[in-house]
Amino acid sequence: MKVKDGPWYEGAAMHSRTAEEPTPVAAADAVDDLIEQFRRAQNEFLKGNPGPVKDLFSRRDDVTVANPYGPPVRGWENVARVIEQASSQRRDGELVAVETITKFRTDDLAYVVGIERAKAKIGRRDDVGPYALRATMIFRLEDGTWKIVLRHADPITTAQGAESVIR
């Protein structure tokens, strides 16, 4: 998988750091680790196994997913169901490339925006086909561990005309 990644943009410190809190470099490394875990988990997701992706999400009430198949959902049970449904529509897939557009981090929140390119058998198709998603993920430090609190992904990866939003 090709990864085109950029530097972290740092936010202003929100408070004084205690001895137990990670340094900015350690926090950036921890978020990068979560992003890399998610990319590895996507390979399982693209084979129909949602477990590793689900493991990386927050279990708090405000966890949210917005995917190309339906409206956004909030709350762990709803998010877990949507992740399982989306993964069940894929098989024999793999993540091919990720282009990071931007990523930003503060002491306890971070986000990444990028284009994810994958290939998989989707729905009833018997052939492996390529697809790309524009994806945004927001991460939060929860009890010392970074978790995904929002994932939004859609197929808009090229410029669209104004009329494209009309149904």
DSSP file (Angstrom, degrees, kcal/mol; ACC not computed):
  #  RESIDUE AA STRUCTURE BP1 BP2  ACC     N-H-->O    O-->H-N    N-H-->O    O-->H-N    TCO  KAPPA ALPHA  PHI   PSI    X-CA   Y-CA   Z-CA
    1    1 A M              0   0    0      0, 0.0     2,-0.4     0, 0.0    96,-0.3   0.000 360.0 360.0 360.0 133.2    0.0    0.0    0.0
    2    2 A K  E     -a   97   0A   0     94,-2.0    96,-2.6     2,-0.0     2,-0.5  -0.733 360.0-167.6 -86.6 134.8    1.3    3.5   -0.9
    3    3 A V  E     -a   98   0A   0     -2,-0.4     2,-0.7    94,-0.2    96,-0.2  -0.984  10.5-170.3-126.2 122.0    1.0    6.1    1.8
    4    4 A K  E     +a   99   0A   0     94,-2.9    96,-3.4    -2,-0.5     2,-0.3  -0.930  24.4 174.5-109.6 106.6    1.5    9.7    1.1
    5    5 A D        -     0   0    0     -2,-0.7    96,-0.1    94,-0.2    -2,-0.0  -0.862  17.1-157.0-121.4 147.5    1.5   11.4    4.5
    6    6 A G        -     0   0    0     -2,-0.3    96,-0.1     1,-0.2    95,-0.1  -0.544  33.2 -78.2-112.3-180.0    2.2   14.9    5.6
    7    7 A P        -     0   0    0      0, 0.0    96,-0.4     0, 0.0     2,-0.3  -0.280  47.6-100.7 -75.5 163.2    3.4   16.4    8.9
    8    8 A W        -     0   0    0     94,-0.1     2,-0.6    96,-0.1    96,-0.2  -0.649  26.2-141.6 -79.3 139.4    1.2   17.0   11.9
    9    9 A Y  E     -b  104   0A   0     94,-1.4    96,-2.5    -2,-0.3     2,-0.3  -0.923  22.8-138.0 -99.6 127.8   -0.1   20.5   12.5
   10   10 A E  E     -b  105   0A   0     -2,-0.6    96,-0.2    94,-0.2     2,-0.2  -0.674   8.8-147.3 -92.9 136.9    0.0   21.3   16.1
   11   11 A G        -     0   0    0     94,-2.7     2,-0.1    -2,-0.3     3,-0.1  -0.546  38.2 -83.6 -90.1 164.4   -2.8   23.1   18.0
   12   12 A A        -     0   0    0     -2,-0.2    95,-0.3     1,-0.1    -1,-0.1  -0.410  55.3 -95.1 -65.8 143.0   -2.2   25.3   20.9
   13   13 A A        -     0   0    0      1,-0.2    -1,-0.1    93,-0.1     3,-0.1  -0.374  29.9-154.4 -59.5 134.2   -1.9   23.5   24.2
   14   14 A M        -     0   0    0      1,-0.2     2,-0.3    -3,-0.1    -1,-0.2   0.703  69.9  -9.4 -86.2 -20.7   -5.2   23.5   25.9
   15   15 A H  S    S-     0   0    0      0, 0.0     2,-0.2     0, 0.0    -1,-0.2  -0.960  89.8 -66.6-162.9 172.3   -3.9   23.2   29.5
   16   16 A S        -     0   0    0     -2,-0.3     2,-0.3    -3,-0.1    -2,-0.0  -0.531  54.8-120.8 -71.9 138.6   -0.7   22.6   31.4
   17   17 A R        -     0   0    0     -2,-0.2     2,-0.2     2,-0.0    -1,-0.1  -0.604  20.6-143.4 -83.0 136.4    0.6   19.1   30.9
   18   18 A T    >   -     0   0    0     -2,-0.3     3,-1.0     1,-0.1    -1,-0.0  -0.477  32.0-100.8 -89.7 169.8    1.0   16.8   33.9
   19   19 A A  T 3  S+     0   0    0      1,-0.2    -1,-0.1    -2,-0.2    -2,-0.0   0.792 122.3  53.4 -61.3 -28.2    3.9   14.3   34.3
   20   20 A E  T 3  S+     0   0    0      2,-0.1    -1,-0.2     0, 0.0    -3,-0.0   0.694  89.8  93.8 -81.8 -18.2    1.5   11.5   33.2
   21   21 A E  S <  S-     0   0    0     -3,-1.0     2,-0.0     1,-0.1    -4,-0.0  -0.442  83.8-105.3 -78.1 147.7    0.4   13.1   30.0
   22   22 A P        -     0   0    0      0, 0.0    -1,-0.1     0, 0.0    -2,-0.1  -0.360  32.4-113.7 -69.7 149.9    2.2   12.4   26.7
   23   23 A T     >  -     0   0    0      1,-0.1     4,-3.0    -2,-0.0     5,-0.2  -0.346  36.1-100.5 -71.3 163.8    4.5   14.9   25.2
   24   24 A P  H  > S+     0   0    0      0, 0.0     4,-2.4     0, 0.0     5,-0.2   0.892 125.4  48.3 -55.2 -40.3    3.5   16.5   21.9
   25   25 A V  H  > S+     0   0    0      2,-0.2     4,-2.4     1,-0.2     5,-0.2   0.926 112.9  47.2 -66.7 -43.8    5.8   14.1   20.0
   26   26 A A  H  > S+     0   0    0      2,-0.2     4,-2.4     1,-0.2    -1,-0.2   0.897 112.4  50.4 -64.2 -39.9    4.6   11.1   21.9
   27   27 A A  H  X S+     0   0    0     -4,-3.0     4,-2.3     2,-0.2    -2,-0.2   0.917 110.5  48.9 -64.7 -42.9    1.0   12.1   21.3
   28   28 A A  H  X S+     0   0    0     -4,-2.4     4,-2.6    -5,-0.2    -2,-0.2   0.915 111.9  49.4 -62.5 -42.3    1.6   12.6   17.6
   29   29 A D  H  X S+     0   0    0     -4,-2.4     4,-2.4     1,-0.2    -2,-0.2   0.899 109.6  52.0 -62.3 -40.2    3.3    9.2   17.5
   30   30 A A  H  X S+     0   0    0     -4,-2.4     4,-1.9     2,-0.2    -2,-0.2   0.895 111.2  46.0 -65.6 -40.0    0.3    7.6   19.3
   31   31 A V  H  X S+     0   0    0     -4,-2.3     4,-2.6     2,-0.2    -2,-0.2   0.917 111.5  52.1 -68.2 -41.8   -2.2    9.1   16.8
   32   32 A D  H  X S+     0   0    0     -4,-2.6     4,-2.5     1,-0.2    -2,-0.2   0.896 108.3  52.5 -58.5 -39.4    0.0    8.0   13.9
   33   33 A D  H  X S+     0   0    0     -4,-2.4     4,-2.6     2,-0.2    -1,-0.2   0.914 109.0  49.1 -61.7 -42.9    0.0    4.5   15.5
   34   34 A L  H  X S+     0   0    0     -4,-1.9     4,-2.6     2,-0.2    -2,-0.2   0.920 110.7  50.3 -63.4 -43.0   -3.9    4.5   15.6
   35   35 A I  H  X S+     0   0    0     -4,-2.6     4,-2.2     1,-0.2    -2,-0.2   0.917 112.0  47.6 -61.3 -42.7   -4.0    5.7   12.0
   36   36 A E  H  X S+     0   0    0     -4,-2.5     4,-2.2     2,-0.2    -2,-0.2   0.902 110.8  51.4 -66.3 -40.0   -1.7    2.8   11.0
   37   37 A Q  H  X S+     0   0    0     -4,-2.6     4,-2.7     1,-0.2    -2,-0.2   0.911 109.5  51.3 -60.1 -41.7   -3.8    0.3   13.0
   38   38 A F  H  X S+     0   0    0     -4,-2.6     4,-2.3     2,-0.2    -2,-0.2   0.911 107.7  51.8 -63.1 -41.7   -6.9    1.6   11.2
   39   39 A R  H  X S+     0   0    0     -4,-2.2     4,-1.0     2,-0.2    -1,-0.2   0.904 112.3  45.6 -62.7 -40.7   -5.2    1.1    7.8
   40   40 A R  H >X S+     0   0    0     -4,-2.2     4,-0.9     1,-0.2     3,-0.6   0.908 112.0  52.2 -66.6 -40.1   -4.3   -2.5    8.7
   41   41 A A  H 3X S+     0   0    0     -4,-2.7     4,-2.6     1,-0.2     3,-0.4   0.836  99.9  63.6 -64.9 -32.3   -7.8   -3.1   10.1
   42   42 A Q  H 3X S+     0   0    0     -4,-2.3     4,-2.8     1,-0.2    -1,-0.2   0.856  95.5  59.2 -60.5 -34.4   -9.3   -1.8    6.8
   43   43 A N  H << S+     0   0    0     -4,-1.0    -1,-0.2    -3,-0.6    50,-0.2   0.889 109.1  43.5 -62.6 -37.3   -7.7   -4.7    5.1
   44   44 A E  H ><>S+     0   0    0     -4,-0.9     5,-2.5    -3,-0.4     3,-1.6   0.918 111.8  53.6 -69.8 -44.1   -9.7   -7.0    7.3
   45   45 A F  H ><5S+     0   0    0     -4,-2.6     3,-1.8     1,-0.3    -2,-0.2   0.894 105.1  55.0 -54.5 -42.9  -12.8   -4.9    6.8
   46   46 A L  T 3<5S+     0   0    0     -4,-2.8    47,-1.4     1,-0.3    75,-0.3   0.536 105.1  53.6 -73.3  -6.3  -12.4   -5.2    3.1
   47   47 A K  T < 5S-     0   0    0     -3,-1.6    -1,-0.3    45,-0.2    45,-0.2   0.300 130.2 -94.5-104.5   4.7  -12.4   -9.0    3.5
   48   48 A G  T < 5S+     0   0    0     -3,-1.8    -3,-0.2     1,-0.2    -2,-0.1   0.560  90.5 120.7  95.7   9.4  -15.7   -8.9    5.4
   49   49 A N      < +     0   0    0     -5,-2.5     4,-0.3     1,-0.1    -2,-0.2  -0.887  30.8 174.5-109.7 102.2  -14.3   -8.8    8.9
   50   50 A P     >  +     0   0    0      0, 0.0     4,-2.5     0, 0.0     3,-0.5   0.627  55.5  93.3 -81.3 -12.3  -15.4   -5.7   10.8
   51   51 A G  H  > S+     0   0    0      1,-0.2     4,-2.2     2,-0.2   -10,-0.1   0.882  82.4  47.4 -52.6 -53.9  -13.9   -6.6   14.2
   52   52 A P  H  4 S+     0   0    0      0, 0.0     4,-0.5     0, 0.0    -1,-0.2   0.851 114.6  47.9 -61.8 -33.2  -10.5   -4.9   13.9
   53   53 A V  H >4 S+     0   0    0     -3,-0.5     3,-1.5   -12,-0.3     4,-0.4   0.942 110.7  51.1 -68.8 -47.1  -12.1   -1.7   12.7
   54   54 A K  H >< S+     0   0    0     -4,-2.5     3,-1.6     1,-0.3    -1,-0.2   0.860 100.6  64.5 -57.9 -36.4  -14.7   -1.7   15.5
   55   55 A D  T 3< S+     0   0    0     -4,-2.2    -1,-0.3     1,-0.3    -2,-0.2   0.742  98.4  54.9 -59.8 -23.6  -12.0   -2.2   18.1
   56   56 A L  T <  S+     0   0    0     -3,-1.5    92,-2.4    -4,-0.5    -1,-0.3   0.517  90.2  94.8 -91.2  -6.1  -10.5    1.2   17.3
   57   57 A F  B <  S-c  148   0A   0     -3,-1.6    92,-0.2    -4,-0.4    82,-0.0  -0.564  79.8-106.8 -89.7 150.5  -13.7    3.2   17.9
   58   58 A S        -     0   0    0     90,-2.9    -1,-0.1    -2,-0.2    -2,-0.1  -0.309  15.1-148.3 -62.2 153.2  -14.8    4.9   21.0
   59   59 A R        +     0   0    0      3,-0.0    17,-0.3    16,-0.0    -1,-0.1   0.251  60.2 117.7-105.6   8.7  -17.6    3.3   23.0
   60   60 A R  S >  S-     0   0    0      1,-0.1     3,-1.7    15,-0.1    15,-0.2  -0.311  80.0-106.2 -76.9 162.5  -19.0    6.7   24.2
   61   61 A D  T 3  S+     0   0    0      1,-0.3    -1,-0.1    14,-0.2    14,-0.1   0.720 114.9  56.8 -62.0 -24.4  -22.4    8.0   23.4
   62   62 A D  T 3  S+     0   0    0     12,-0.1    -1,-0.3    13,-0.1     2,-0.0   0.417  71.5 127.4 -92.8   3.7  -21.2   10.6   20.9
   63   63 A V    <   -     0   0    0     -3,-1.7    12,-2.5    11,-0.1     2,-0.3  -0.382  41.9-170.7 -60.7 137.3  -19.3    8.2   18.6
   64   64 A T  E     -Ed  74 150A   0     85,-2.3    87,-1.5    10,-0.2     2,-0.4  -0.980  20.9-170.9-140.2 143.0  -20.5    8.8   15.0
   65   65 A V  E     -Ed  73 151A   0      8,-2.1     8,-2.6    -2,-0.3     2,-0.4  -1.000   2.9-178.1-132.7 136.0  -20.2    7.2   11.6
   66   66 A A  E     + d   0 152A   0     85,-2.8    87,-2.6    -2,-0.4    -2,-0.0  -0.938  18.9 169.4-130.2 109.0  -21.4    8.6    8.3
   67   67 A N    >   -     0   0    0     -2,-0.4     3,-1.2     4,-0.3    87,-0.1  -0.660  49.3 -97.3-116.2 173.8  -20.7    6.3    5.4
   68   68 A P  T 3  S+     0   0    0      0, 0.0    86,-0.1     0, 0.0    84,-0.0   0.599 112.6  64.4 -66.7  -9.6  -21.8    6.2    1.7
   69   69 A Y  T 3  S-     0   0    0      1,-0.1    85,-0.0     2,-0.1    -3,-0.0   0.532 111.6 -18.4 -96.5  -6.6  -24.7    3.8    2.4
   70   70 A G  S <  S-     0   0    0     -3,-1.2    -3,-0.3     3,-0.0     3,-0.1  -0.983  83.9 -48.9-176.5-176.2  -27.0    5.8    4.7
   71   71 A P  S    S-     0   0    0      0, 0.0    -4,-0.3     0, 0.0    -2,-0.1  -0.240  70.3 -81.2 -70.4 162.4  -27.4    8.7    7.0
   72   72 A P        -     0   0    0      0, 0.0     2,-0.3     0, 0.0    -6,-0.2  -0.295  46.2-155.3 -60.1 147.9  -25.0    9.4    9.9
   73   73 A V  E     -E   65   0A   0     -8,-2.6    -8,-2.1    -3,-0.1     2,-0.3  -0.937   4.4-158.6-125.9 152.8  -25.6    7.3   13.0
   74   74 A R  E     +E   64   0A   0     -2,-0.3     4,-0.3   -10,-0.2   -10,-0.2  -0.957  49.5  48.7-131.7 147.4  -24.6    8.1   16.6
   75   75 A G  S  > S-     0   0    0    -12,-2.5     4,-2.7    -2,-0.3     5,-0.2   0.205  84.8 -91.2  97.6 141.7  -24.0    5.8   19.6
   76   76 A W  H  > S+     0   0    0    -17,-0.3     4,-3.1     1,-0.2     5,-0.3   0.875 121.4  50.8 -56.6 -46.0  -22.0    2.7   19.9
   77   77 A E  H  > S+     0   0    0      1,-0.2     4,-2.0     2,-0.2    -1,-0.2   0.920 114.7  44.1 -60.6 -42.8  -24.7    0.1   19.0
   78   78 A N  H  > S+     0   0    0     -4,-0.3     4,-2.4    -3,-0.2    -1,-0.2   0.917 114.7  48.8 -66.6 -43.8  -25.7    2.0   15.9
   79   79 A V  H  X S+     0   0    0     -4,-2.7     4,-2.6     1,-0.2     5,-0.2   0.929 111.1  50.1 -62.5 -45.4  -22.1    2.6   14.8
   80   80 A A  H  X S+     0   0    0     -4,-3.1     4,-2.4    -5,-0.2    -1,-0.2   0.913 110.9  49.9 -59.7 -42.9  -21.2   -1.1   15.4
   81   81 A R  H  X S+     0   0    0     -4,-2.0     4,-2.6    -5,-0.3    -1,-0.2   0.920 111.6  47.7 -62.0 -44.9  -24.2   -2.1   13.3
   82   82 A V  H  X S+     0   0    0     -4,-2.4     4,-2.6     2,-0.2     5,-0.2   0.904 111.7  49.9 -65.1 -41.7  -23.3    0.2   10.4
   83   83 A I  H  X S+     0   0    0     -4,-2.6     4,-2.4     2,-0.2    -1,-0.2   0.929 112.5  47.9 -61.8 -44.4  -19.7   -0.9   10.4
   84   84 A E  H  X S+     0   0    0     -4,-2.4     4,-2.0    -5,-0.2    -2,-0.2   0.917 112.5  48.5 -63.0 -43.8  -20.8   -4.6   10.3
   85   85 A Q  H  X S+     0   0    0     -4,-2.6     4,-0.6     2,-0.2    -2,-0.2   0.926 112.6  47.7 -62.8 -45.1  -23.3   -3.9    7.5
   86   86 A A  H >< S+     0   0    0     -4,-2.6     3,-1.0     1,-0.2    -2,-0.2   0.911 112.8  48.3 -64.0 -42.2  -20.7   -2.1    5.4
   87   87 A S  H >< S+     0   0    0     -4,-2.4     3,-1.8     1,-0.2    -1,-0.2   0.856 103.3  61.4 -66.6 -33.9  -18.1   -4.8    5.9
   88   88 A S  H 3< S+     0   0    0     -4,-2.0    -1,-0.2     1,-0.3    -2,-0.2   0.683  97.1  61.1 -67.0 -15.5  -20.6   -7.5    5.0
   89   89 A Q  T << S+     0   0    0     -3,-1.0    34,-2.9    -4,-0.6     2,-0.3   0.357 100.3  68.3 -89.4   4.9  -20.9   -5.9    1.6
   90   90 A R  E <   + F   0 122A   0     -3,-1.8     2,-0.3    32,-0.2    32,-0.2  -0.931  52.8 163.6-128.2 148.5  -17.2   -6.4    0.8
   91   91 A R  E     + F   0 121A   0     30,-1.6    30,-3.1    -2,-0.3   -44,-0.2  -0.985  61.2  18.3-156.2 158.5  -14.9   -9.4    0.2
   92   92 A D  E    S+     0   0A   0     -2,-0.3   -45,-0.2   -45,-0.2     2,-0.2   0.819  91.0 142.5  53.0  36.8  -11.5  -10.2   -1.2
   93   93 A G  E     -     0   0A   0    -47,-1.4     2,-0.3   -50,-0.2    27,-0.3  -0.544  32.5-174.2-107.8 170.5  -10.4   -6.6   -0.8
   94   94 A E  E     - F   0 119A   0     25,-2.5    25,-2.1    -2,-0.2     2,-0.5  -0.976  33.0-109.1-157.8 150.1   -7.4   -4.6    0.2
   95   95 A L  E     - F   0 118A   0     -2,-0.3    23,-0.3    23,-0.2     3,-0.1  -0.699  33.6-178.1 -77.9 128.0   -6.4   -1.0    0.8
   96   96 A V  E     -     0   0A   0     21,-3.0   -94,-2.0    -2,-0.5     2,-0.3   0.855  56.9  -9.3 -99.4 -44.5   -4.2    0.1   -2.1
   97   97 A A  E     -aF   2 117A   0     20,-1.9    20,-3.3   -96,-0.3     2,-0.4  -0.994  49.4-156.2-156.6 152.5   -3.2    3.6   -1.2
   98   98 A V  E     -aF   3 116A   0    -96,-2.6   -94,-2.9    -2,-0.3     2,-0.6  -0.996   4.7-165.3-134.3 128.8   -3.9    6.5    1.2
   99   99 A E  E     -aF   4 115A   0     16,-2.8    16,-2.4    -2,-0.4     2,-0.6  -0.960  13.9-148.6-113.0 115.3   -3.2   10.1    0.5
  100  100 A T  E     - F   0 114A   0    -96,-3.4    14,-0.3    -2,-0.6     3,-0.1  -0.737  14.5-176.7 -84.0 121.8   -3.3   12.3    3.6
  101  101 A I  E     -     0   0A   0     12,-2.9     2,-0.3    -2,-0.6    13,-0.2   0.907  67.3 -23.4 -81.4 -48.4   -4.6   15.8    2.7
  102  102 A T  E     - F   0 113A   0     11,-1.6    11,-2.7   -96,-0.1    -1,-0.4  -0.986  53.4-166.2-157.9 157.4   -4.1   17.2    6.2
  103  103 A K  E     - F   0 112A   0    -96,-0.4   -94,-1.4    -2,-0.3     2,-0.3  -0.981   8.7-174.5-148.6 145.5   -3.9   16.1    9.8
  104  104 A F  E     -bF   9 111A   0      7,-2.2     7,-2.5    -2,-0.3     2,-0.4  -0.982   1.5-171.0-141.9 145.4   -4.1   18.2   13.0
  105  105 A R  E     +bF  10 110A   0    -96,-2.5   -94,-2.7    -2,-0.3     5,-0.3  -0.998  10.2 178.6-145.3 138.3   -3.7   17.5   16.7
  106  106 A T        -     0   0    0      3,-3.6   -93,-0.1    -2,-0.4   -94,-0.1  -0.508  58.7 -77.6-112.7-168.6   -4.2   19.1   20.0
  107  107 A D  S    S+     0   0    0    -95,-0.3   -94,-0.1    -2,-0.2     3,-0.1   0.851 126.5   9.5 -62.0 -34.1   -3.5   17.5   23.4
  108  108 A D  S    S+     0   0    0      1,-0.1    33,-2.2    32,-0.1     2,-0.3   0.401 123.3  55.0-132.4   3.2   -6.7   15.5   23.3
  109  109 A L  E     + G   0 140A   0     31,-0.2    -3,-3.6    37,-0.0     2,-0.3  -0.982  52.6 167.3-135.4 149.7   -8.2   15.8   19.8
  110  110 A A  E     -FG 105 139A   0     29,-2.1    29,-3.4    -2,-0.3     2,-0.3  -0.981  10.1-165.9-152.2 158.9   -6.9   15.1   16.4
  111  111 A Y  E     -FG 104 138A   0     -7,-2.5    -7,-2.2    -2,-0.3     2,-0.4  -0.988   4.6-162.8-145.4 158.4   -8.2   14.7   12.9
  112  112 A V  E     -FG 103 137A   0     25,-2.1    25,-2.4    -2,-0.3     2,-0.4  -0.997   3.2-166.3-139.0 138.9   -7.0   13.4    9.5
  113  113 A V  E     +FG 102 136A   0    -11,-2.7   -12,-2.9    -2,-0.4   -11,-1.6  -0.991  29.6 130.9-124.1 132.2   -8.5   14.0    6.1
  114  114 A G  E     -FG 100 135A   0     21,-2.6    21,-3.0    -2,-0.4     2,-0.5  -0.956  53.9 -96.0-162.8-178.9   -7.5   12.0    3.1
  115  115 A I  E     -FG  99 134A   0    -16,-2.4   -16,-2.8    -2,-0.3     2,-0.5  -0.970  32.2-160.0-112.7 125.6   -8.3    9.9    0.0
  116  116 A E  E     -FG  98 133A   0     17,-2.9    17,-2.4    -2,-0.5     2,-0.5  -0.926   2.8-163.0-108.7 126.0   -8.4    6.1    0.5
  117  117 A R  E     +FG  97 132A   0    -20,-3.3   -21,-3.0    -2,-0.5   -20,-1.9  -0.933  21.9 155.5-111.4 129.2   -8.0    3.9   -2.5
  118  118 A A  E     -FG  95 131A   0     13,-2.8    13,-2.4    -2,-0.5     2,-0.3  -0.840  30.3-142.6-140.1 173.3   -9.1    0.3   -2.2
  119  119 A K  E     +FG  94 130A   0    -25,-2.1   -25,-2.5    -2,-0.3     2,-0.3  -0.990  33.5 136.0-141.9 145.0  -10.2   -2.6   -4.3
  120  120 A A  E     - G   0 129A   0      9,-2.0     9,-2.6    -2,-0.3     2,-0.6  -0.978  58.4 -90.2-169.8 165.2  -12.8   -5.3   -3.4
  121  121 A K  E     -F   91   0A   0    -30,-3.1   -30,-1.6   -75,-0.3     2,-0.4  -0.861  51.9-161.4 -84.4 123.2  -15.7   -7.3   -4.5
  122  122 A I  E >   -F   90   0A   0     -2,-0.6     3,-1.9     5,-0.4   -32,-0.2  -0.918  44.7 -33.6-118.0 135.3  -18.6   -5.1   -3.5
  123  123 A G  T 3  S-     0   0    0    -34,-2.9    -2,-0.0    -2,-0.4     0, 0.0  -0.377 125.9 -18.4  61.5-129.1  -22.2   -6.2   -3.0
  124  124 A R  T 3  S+     0   0    0     -2,-0.1    -1,-0.3     2,-0.0     2,-0.0   0.436 102.3 123.6 -90.7   0.1  -23.2   -8.9   -5.5
  125  125 A R    <   -     0   0    0     -3,-1.9     4,-0.1     1,-0.1    -4,-0.0  -0.337  46.8-161.3 -65.3 141.2  -20.3   -8.2   -7.8
  126  126 A D        +     0   0    0     -5,-0.1     2,-0.3     2,-0.1    -1,-0.1   0.509  69.0  77.2 -97.6  -7.8  -18.0  -11.2   -8.6
  127  127 A D  S    S-     0   0    0     -5,-0.1     2,-0.5    -7,-0.1    -5,-0.4  -0.790  84.6-116.6-105.0 148.4  -15.1   -9.1   -9.8
  128  128 A V        -     0   0    0     -2,-0.3    -7,-0.3    -7,-0.2    -2,-0.1  -0.703  40.9-175.1 -79.8 124.7  -12.7   -7.1   -7.7
  129  129 A G  E     -G  120   0A   0     -9,-2.6    -9,-2.0    -2,-0.5     2,-0.2  -0.917  22.3-117.3-124.9 150.4  -13.1   -3.4   -8.6
  130  130 A P  E     +G  119   0A   0      0, 0.0     2,-0.3     0, 0.0   -11,-0.2  -0.500  34.9 168.0 -80.9 152.3  -11.3   -0.3   -7.5
  131  131 A Y  E     -G  118   0A   0    -13,-2.4   -13,-2.8    -2,-0.2     2,-0.4  -0.976  19.2-147.7-155.5 161.7  -12.9    2.5   -5.6
  132  132 A A  E     -G  117   0A   0     -2,-0.3     2,-0.4   -15,-0.2   -15,-0.2  -0.979   7.8-163.5-133.9 145.7  -11.9    5.6   -3.7
  133  133 A L  E     -G  116   0A   0    -17,-2.4   -17,-2.9    -2,-0.4     2,-0.6  -0.987  19.6-137.0-129.0 138.9  -13.3    7.4   -0.7
  134  134 A R  E     -GH 115 154A   0     20,-3.3    20,-2.1    -2,-0.4     2,-0.4  -0.850  39.6-172.1 -85.0 125.1  -12.8   10.9    0.7
  135  135 A A  E     -GH 114 153A   0    -21,-3.0   -21,-2.6    -2,-0.6     2,-0.4  -0.968  23.2-173.0-132.3 139.5  -12.5   10.2    4.4
  136  136 A T  E     -GH 113 152A   0     16,-2.8    16,-2.8    -2,-0.4     2,-0.4  -0.996   9.7-175.6-124.9 132.5  -12.4   12.3    7.6
  137  137 A M  E     -GH 112 151A   0    -25,-2.4   -25,-2.1    -2,-0.4     2,-0.4  -0.994  10.1-158.3-129.0 138.5  -11.7   10.8   11.0
  138  138 A I  E     -GH 111 150A   0     12,-2.3    11,-3.1    -2,-0.4    12,-1.5  -0.947  12.7-162.3-113.1 136.0  -11.7   12.6   14.3
  139  139 A F  E     -GH 110 148A   0    -29,-3.4   -29,-2.1    -2,-0.4     2,-0.4  -0.869   4.4-165.7-118.8 149.4   -9.8   11.0   17.2
  140  140 A R  E     -GH 109 147A   0      7,-2.4     7,-2.4    -2,-0.3     2,-0.7  -0.995  26.0-120.0-135.4 142.0  -10.0   11.7   21.0
  141  141 A L  E     - H   0 146A   0    -33,-2.2     2,-0.5    -2,-0.4     5,-0.2  -0.732  36.4-177.8 -79.3 116.1   -7.8   10.7   23.8
  142  142 A E  E >   - H   0 145A   0      3,-3.2     3,-1.7    -2,-0.7    -2,-0.0  -0.959  66.4 -25.8-122.6 113.3   -9.9    8.6   26.1
  143  143 A D  T 3  S-     0   0    0     -2,-0.5    -1,-0.1     1,-0.3     3,-0.1   0.880 128.3 -46.8  51.9  42.3   -8.3    7.3   29.4
  144  144 A G  T 3  S+     0   0    0      1,-0.2     2,-0.4  -122,-0.0    -1,-0.3   0.446 122.7  97.1  85.0   0.8   -4.9    7.5   27.9
  145  145 A T  E <  S- H   0 142A   0     -3,-1.7    -3,-3.2    -5,-0.0     2,-0.3  -0.980  72.3-124.6-126.2 134.6   -5.7    5.8   24.6
  146  146 A W  E     - H   0 141A   0     -2,-0.4     2,-0.3    -5,-0.2    -5,-0.2  -0.610  34.9-178.9 -76.2 132.9   -6.6    7.5   21.2
  147  147 A K  E     - H   0 140A   0     -7,-2.4    -7,-2.4    -2,-0.3     2,-0.5  -0.931  32.5-109.1-130.6 153.7  -10.0    6.3   19.8
  148  148 A I  E     +cH  57 139A   0    -92,-2.4   -90,-2.9    -2,-0.3    -9,-0.3  -0.722  34.6 171.5 -80.0 126.7  -11.9    7.2   16.7
  149  149 A V  E     +     0   0A   0    -11,-3.1   -85,-2.3    -2,-0.5     2,-0.3   0.583  67.3  21.6-111.2 -16.8  -15.0    9.3   17.6
  150  150 A L  E     +dH  64 138A   0    -12,-1.5   -12,-2.3   -87,-0.2     2,-0.4  -0.962  55.3 179.4-151.0 134.7  -16.1   10.2   14.0
  151  151 A R  E     +dH  65 137A   0    -87,-1.5   -85,-2.8    -2,-0.3     2,-0.4  -0.984   5.9 178.3-131.7 124.7  -15.6    8.6   10.6
  152  152 A H  E     +dH  66 136A   0    -16,-2.8   -16,-2.8    -2,-0.4     2,-0.4  -0.995   8.2 170.1-123.6 125.4  -17.1   10.2    7.6
  153  153 A A  E     + H   0 135A   0    -87,-2.6   -18,-0.2    -2,-0.4    -2,-0.0  -1.000   2.4 160.7-138.0 137.4  -16.4    8.6    4.2
  154  154 A D  E     - H   0 134A   0    -20,-2.1   -20,-3.3    -2,-0.4    -2,-0.0  -0.960  46.9-110.1-148.9 165.4  -18.0    9.3    0.8
  155  155 A P  S    S+     0   0    0      0, 0.0     2,-1.1     0, 0.0     3,-0.2   0.315  75.4 117.7 -84.3  11.3  -17.1    8.7   -2.9
  156  156 A I        +     0   0    0      1,-0.2    -2,-0.1   -22,-0.2     4,-0.1  -0.669  21.3 138.8 -82.5 102.9  -16.5   12.4   -3.7
  157  157 A T        +     0   0    0     -2,-1.1     2,-0.3     2,-0.1    -1,-0.2   0.357  60.5  49.6-123.9   0.4  -12.9   12.5   -4.7
  158  158 A T  S    S-     0   0    0     -3,-0.2    -1,-0.0     1,-0.0     0, 0.0  -0.894 100.7 -74.2-133.3 165.2  -13.1   14.8   -7.8
  159  159 A A        -     0   0    0     -2,-0.3     2,-0.3    -3,-0.1    -2,-0.1  -0.300  49.0-158.7 -60.3 141.7  -14.7   18.2   -8.4
  160  160 A Q        -     0   0    0     -4,-0.1     2,-0.1    -3,-0.0    -1,-0.0  -0.918  18.1-110.8-122.3 148.1  -18.5   18.1   -8.7
  161  161 A G    >   -     0   0    0     -2,-0.3     3,-1.9     1,-0.1     4,-0.2  -0.369  33.2-109.3 -71.8 158.1  -20.9   20.5  -10.3
  162  162 A A  G >  S+     0   0    0      1,-0.3     3,-1.3     2,-0.2     4,-0.1   0.843 117.7  60.7 -57.3 -34.8  -23.2   22.5   -8.1
  163  163 A E  G >  S+     0   0    0      1,-0.3     3,-1.8     2,-0.1    -1,-0.3   0.623  80.1  86.7 -70.1 -11.8  -26.2   20.5   -9.4
  164  164 A S  G <  S+     0   0    0     -3,-1.9    -1,-0.3     1,-0.3    -2,-0.2   0.726  82.9  58.4 -63.4 -18.8  -24.7   17.3   -8.0
  165  165 A V  G <  S+     0   0    0     -3,-1.3     2,-0.4    -4,-0.2    -1,-0.3   0.579  86.9  94.2 -86.5  -8.2  -26.3   18.0   -4.7
  166  166 A I    <         0   0    0     -3,-1.8    -3,-0.0    -4,-0.1     0, 0.0  -0.678 360.0 360.0 -86.5 133.9  -29.8   18.1   -6.1
  167  167 A R              0   0    0     -2,-0.4    -1,-0.1     0, 0.0    -3,-0.0   0.376 360.0 360.0-113.6 360.0  -31.8   14.8   -6.1
